[in-house]
């Protein structure tokens, strides 16, 4: 009996982790579709779990919102760090960062990002800082390789990602293929040799002061 119970405990923990992952992914999509006030019942339904399971992991909307942002940021950070370790082409790492941010629905989450940061949640601020640091590392490597035009900086990149991944008016969730098409056009414009002179000065993350939505 004790062996059976011992075998069951890790299985339950794995199930709980999977449920948590499903809830966060479902909440990310639902917030993009319906905004930050989306019904939590709809998130539970989309995740394939009961309401009780959702509330067991996230006791209220504020908790769920904060964890969605932490979840998205961490996935972007992890993918970028892995690419820097495994990818020999710095511009391909940059491309991966941009496309991954689009897949994580960064633009669509802007409506909940600013209010959450205003709440002065230190976890979120630390998470945003880490994401910005990783983004800067990717930018610096692409600059050092000579592949990224010198008049573009990290603030330009994040601002463009957030705007180009916003849902299209009237579609709520947008068109994933069209978004990737426009991001590819943007990425091609980042490559050297430079074919035009950009107006204004490059924007850094410090210039944006954390407000890129």
C-alpha positions as CSV (number, residue, x, y, z in Angstrom):
1,X,0.0,0.0,0.0
2,X,2.8,2.4,0.9
3,X,4.5,1.7,-2.4
4,X,1.3,2.5,-4.3
5,X,0.9,5.8,-2.4
6,X,4.5,6.7,-3.0
7,X,4.0,6.0,-6.7
8,X,0.9,8.1,-6.8
9,X,2.3,11.3,-5.3
10,X,4.7,12.2,-8.1
11,X,1.9,11.4,-10.6
12,X,-0.4,13.9,-8.8
13,X,2.3,16.5,-8.8
14,X,2.8,16.1,-12.5
15,X,-0.9,16.3,-13.1
16,X,-1.1,19.5,-11.1
17,X,1.8,21.0,-13.1
18,X,0.1,20.1,-16.3
19,X,-3.2,21.6,-15.1
20,X,-1.4,24.8,-14.1
21,X,0.3,25.0,-17.5
22,X,-3.0,24.5,-19.3
23,X,-4.7,27.2,-17.2
24,X,-1.9,29.7,-17.9
25,X,-1.9,29.0,-21.7
26,X,-5.7,29.2,-21.8
27,X,-5.7,32.5,-19.8
28,X,-3.1,34.0,-22.1
29,X,-5.3,33.3,-25.1
30,X,-8.6,34.3,-23.4
31,X,-7.1,37.6,-22.2
32,X,-6.0,38.3,-25.8
33,X,-9.5,37.5,-27.1
34,X,-11.6,39.1,-24.5
35,X,-9.4,41.5,-22.6
36,X,-8.3,41.5,-18.9
37,X,-11.9,41.1,-17.6
38,X,-12.5,37.9,-19.5
39,X,-14.7,35.4,-17.5
40,X,-12.6,33.0,-15.4
41,X,-15.2,30.3,-16.2
42,X,-14.3,30.6,-19.8
43,X,-10.6,30.2,-19.0
44,X,-11.3,27.1,-17.0
45,X,-13.4,25.7,-19.9
46,X,-10.7,26.5,-22.4
47,X,-8.1,24.8,-20.2
48,X,-10.3,21.7,-19.8
49,X,-10.4,22.0,-16.0
50,X,-13.0,22.7,-13.4
51,X,-13.4,26.1,-11.7
52,X,-12.3,24.6,-8.5
53,X,-9.0,23.5,-10.1
54,X,-8.4,27.0,-11.4
55,X,-9.1,28.7,-8.1
56,X,-6.9,26.1,-6.3
57,X,-3.9,27.3,-8.4
58,X,-4.9,31.0,-8.7
59,X,-7.2,32.3,-5.9
60,X,-8.3,35.5,-7.7
61,X,-8.0,37.4,-11.0
62,X,-5.0,39.4,-9.9
63,X,-3.1,36.3,-9.1
64,X,-3.9,34.7,-12.4
65,X,-3.1,37.9,-14.4
66,X,0.3,38.2,-12.7
67,X,1.2,34.6,-13.3
68,X,0.2,34.8,-17.0
69,X,2.7,37.6,-17.4
70,X,5.3,35.8,-15.5
71,X,4.7,32.6,-17.6
72,X,4.9,34.5,-20.9
73,X,8.0,36.4,-19.9
74,X,9.8,33.3,-18.7
75,X,9.0,31.4,-21.9
76,X,10.5,34.2,-23.9
77,X,13.6,34.4,-21.7
78,X,14.1,30.6,-21.7
79,X,13.8,30.4,-25.5
80,X,16.2,33.3,-26.1
81,X,18.8,32.0,-23.7
82,X,18.6,28.5,-25.2
83,X,19.0,30.0,-28.7
84,X,22.0,32.1,-27.6
85,X,23.6,28.9,-26.4
86,X,22.8,26.7,-29.3
87,X,22.5,29.1,-32.3
88,X,25.6,30.1,-34.1
89,X,23.9,32.9,-36.1
90,X,23.1,35.9,-34.0
91,X,20.6,37.2,-36.4
92,X,18.7,33.9,-36.4
93,X,18.6,34.2,-32.6
94,X,17.1,37.7,-33.0
95,X,14.6,36.3,-35.5
96,X,13.6,33.6,-33.1
97,X,13.1,36.1,-30.3
98,X,10.8,38.2,-32.4
99,X,8.7,35.3,-33.7
100,X,8.6,33.6,-30.2
101,X,7.3,36.9,-28.7
102,X,4.6,36.9,-31.3
103,X,3.6,33.3,-30.5
104,X,3.4,34.2,-26.8
105,X,0.9,36.9,-27.8
106,X,3.0,39.8,-26.4
107,X,1.1,42.5,-28.2
108,X,-2.3,41.2,-27.3
109,X,-1.3,41.2,-23.6
110,X,-0.4,44.9,-23.5
111,X,-3.8,45.7,-22.1
112,X,-3.0,43.8,-18.9
113,X,0.7,44.5,-18.7
114,X,0.8,48.1,-17.8
115,X,-1.8,47.9,-15.0
116,X,-0.1,44.9,-13.6
117,X,3.3,46.7,-13.5
118,X,1.6,49.7,-11.9
119,X,0.7,47.4,-9.0
120,X,4.4,47.3,-8.1
121,X,4.6,43.5,-8.0
122,X,8.3,42.9,-7.5
123,X,8.1,39.5,-9.2
124,X,6.7,41.1,-12.4
125,X,9.2,43.9,-12.3
126,X,12.1,41.5,-11.9
127,X,10.7,39.3,-14.7
128,X,10.4,42.3,-17.1
129,X,13.9,43.4,-16.2
130,X,15.3,39.9,-17.0
131,X,13.4,39.8,-20.3
132,X,14.8,43.2,-21.2
133,X,18.3,42.1,-20.3
134,X,18.0,39.0,-22.5
135,X,16.6,41.1,-25.3
136,X,19.6,43.5,-25.0
137,X,22.0,40.6,-25.1
138,X,20.4,39.3,-28.3
139,X,20.6,42.8,-29.8
140,X,24.2,43.3,-28.8
141,X,25.2,40.0,-30.4
142,X,23.5,40.8,-33.6
143,X,25.2,44.2,-33.7
144,X,28.6,42.7,-33.0
145,X,28.1,40.2,-35.8
146,X,27.5,43.1,-38.2
147,X,24.2,41.7,-39.3
148,X,21.9,44.1,-37.5
149,X,21.7,47.7,-38.7
150,X,23.5,50.0,-36.1
151,X,20.6,52.5,-35.9
152,X,18.2,50.1,-34.2
153,X,18.3,49.3,-30.5
154,X,16.4,47.1,-28.0
155,X,13.7,49.7,-27.4
156,X,12.9,49.8,-31.2
157,X,12.7,46.0,-31.2
158,X,10.3,45.6,-28.3
159,X,8.1,48.5,-29.4
160,X,7.8,47.0,-32.9
161,X,7.0,43.6,-31.6
162,X,4.3,44.9,-29.3
163,X,2.7,46.9,-32.1
164,X,3.0,44.3,-34.9
165,X,1.5,41.5,-32.7
166,X,-1.5,43.5,-31.6
167,X,-4.8,41.8,-32.7
168,X,-6.2,43.3,-35.9
169,X,-9.3,45.5,-35.5
170,X,-12.4,43.5,-35.7
171,X,-10.7,40.1,-35.4
172,X,-10.0,40.0,-31.7
173,X,-7.3,37.4,-32.0
174,X,-5.8,38.5,-35.3
175,X,-4.3,36.4,-38.1
176,X,-1.2,34.4,-37.1
177,X,0.0,33.9,-40.7
178,X,-0.4,37.6,-41.5
179,X,1.4,38.6,-38.3
180,X,4.4,36.4,-39.2
181,X,4.4,37.8,-42.7
182,X,4.6,41.4,-41.4
183,X,7.2,40.4,-38.8
184,X,9.3,38.9,-41.6
185,X,9.1,42.1,-43.5
186,X,10.2,44.0,-40.4
187,X,13.1,41.5,-39.8
188,X,14.3,41.9,-43.3
189,X,14.4,45.6,-42.7
190,X,16.7,45.1,-39.7
191,X,19.5,43.5,-41.7
192,X,22.6,45.1,-43.0
193,X,23.5,46.5,-45.5
194,X,21.3,49.5,-44.6
195,X,19.1,50.6,-47.4
196,X,17.7,53.8,-45.9
197,X,18.2,56.4,-43.2
198,X,15.8,56.1,-40.3
199,X,14.3,59.3,-38.9
200,X,15.1,60.1,-35.2
201,X,17.4,58.3,-32.9
202,X,17.6,54.6,-31.9
203,X,15.4,53.8,-28.9
204,X,16.8,51.9,-25.9
205,X,14.9,50.1,-23.2
206,X,15.8,53.0,-20.9
207,X,14.2,55.4,-23.3
208,X,10.9,53.5,-23.1
209,X,11.0,53.3,-19.3
210,X,9.3,50.0,-19.4
211,X,6.3,51.2,-21.3
212,X,6.4,49.7,-24.8
213,X,2.7,48.8,-25.2
